[in-house]
Amino acid sequence: MCGIVGGISTEKVRNFIIEGLKSVEYRGYDSSGLALVINNKCEVYKTIERVNELDKSFESSFDSFLGIGHTRWATHGVPSVKNAHPHTSKSKLFTIVHNGVIENYRILKKELQAKGYVFKSDTDTEVVAHLLEKEYKITSNVLEAIRLTIKQLKGTYALAILFCRDQNHLYFAKNRSPLLIGHAKKGNFLASDYLPLLKTASDFVEIPDFHYGSLSVSEIELYDINGNSIEFSYHQTNLKQEALEKNNYPHFMLKEIEEAEQSVRFLIDNYFDGKKLLFDKDLIKTLKDAKHIIFLGSGTSYHACLTGARYFRELKKNVDTYIASEWAYYPYNNSKDTVFILMSQSGETADLISCVKLIEKQGSKIITITNTQGSTLARKADHVVFLYAGIEVAVASTKAYIAQMTALVLINAMIRNELNIFEKLEEAIVSQRFIIKDHEIIKKVAKEIQNSSSVYFLGRGYDHDLALECSLKLKEVSYIHSEAFPGGELKHGPIALIEKDVPVIVFISDHSTSDAMRSNICEIEARGGKIYVVSTQELSQEGDTYVIPNVRRFLSPLVSVMFGQYLAYYVALYKNLDIDKPRNLAKSVTVE
């Protein structure tokens, strides 16, 4: 993985590809490359530098009406020029870029080596390039060579393919890795994300799994794995190119933290008409009738699932929550009577897509909560709740988490027929504004902890859920080791980690556990730990670090989490780190 861009057009495509690769830089990458078909030959350029350096690496006169580009996060082979995409076949007939993981590449590689194919990289992708050439030499048909090749592949792939002797077609194949077509008057374009296509195309085609095909300037051909021609339809997207602008903010992460109120209001605008909530009635009936609900998510989305499960337990529902990658290998209670709620900002999380296969076999209902229309998880679901949070560019999720929490609150309110939820959300918005306006204390805390080797977070109930999320944020962008614990577990092991001046951040927003949390604070202070208390106004005490205006207990994650988001941001800022693109992380995890 990480980003694919390609196009065939009546206009030169080099600039489209370069700008498209820049638009997906936020997903993270360690190398980049580009291939252009010029005079029936594929000209390939690669670098382990940023896309700007790729653009400078070849003469401006080199351009073409057909080309592909790629940004790579290493999955097979270390970051290097030889492992960067595109990769070319033995006789330079095919040049390809690839997202995904070919699980059986070692077996295929041995078979190809036995036939005299020499490998120049350590990647699984190069196997595909050589396979294409091998099959083409047998069939003399590019599309048939692609079909026969993908039939041999086990794993995930989004492939953009150049047949270097053909200046009139761009080829592709897809299975369980994002890839879509953008159609415009001047040509057809490929990308693994909507963003590279927004300035150029207005009509889009989602490529189904186990499908392949070709693009010319004016035509799109799509085939299934058996070679049957498939009809397709165009759709549009509500994503806007403007979301890629920082609007005078130094970083996207800061901009997106301060879009918290917008994240709440957009959901209200889309799901409330002033009189009633507008979620699909069948969705609400499915949840009301559910005997068992299982939440599945990864990373930040998993933390949203934890709180969502609490909401539904208050409706007297039997609810479980699992990390998607764990449930995919150790499925529990996968029966027809179970309703699954899948949480994914991108809608392309590979671990969740793996879960879907198991769920579908049992015939259980799937509800997807996602920020991305047309995504794989949206298409696979029986019901979809869109977050309408807009494009989230920073790798560390902030506003999408708040949107996920808001969506869960609103769904829960519709089940309860609770229209006064909007008054309570307005209270939360007031508290969000307070934090945005006055977070100098958070900056001070960030300066104090920036050189710490470890930082711990503590909370109970909803506060433990948000402690997990705040700990993750700090890890992601500051590279400081951090863990979050339930307050009641402190004496069951974690207290052994407390020593002089170790920072411990404690959240208190619940009457029922406030006294117990204060006892935890005393235990930590007695062992020399440095305590920072984040409390709501009615539960605050003299000496608390940061006091948030009163907010309902069940809405505290929408507000108190902003303390942790700002804290992570400023620690990374003071350490002079790449805040929007932390090392080793990708925005959308599309490989297992």
Secondary structure by P-SEA (a helix, b strand, c coil): ccbbbccccccccaaaaaaaaaaaccccccccccccccccbbbbbbccccaaaaaacccccccccccccccccccccccccccccccccccccccccccccccaaaaaaaaaaaaccccccccaaaaaaaaaaaaaaacccaaaaaaaaaaacccccbbbbbccccccccccccccbbbbbbbcccccccccccccccccccbbbbbcccccccccccbbbbbcccccccccbbbbbccccccccccccccaaaaaaaaaaaaaaaaaaaccccccccccaaaaaaaaaccbbbbbbcaaaaaaaaaaaaaaaaaccbbbbbcccccccccccccccbbbbbbbcccccaaaaaaaaaaaaabbbbbbbcccccccccccccbbbbccccccccccccaaaaaaaaaaaaaaaaaacccaaaaaaaaaaaaaaaaaaccaaaaaaaaacccccbbbbbbcaaaaaaaaaaaaaaaaccccccccccccccccccccccccccbbbbbbcccccaaaaaaaaaaaaaabbbbbbbbccccccccccccccccccccccccaaaaaaaaaaaaaaaaccccccccccccccccc
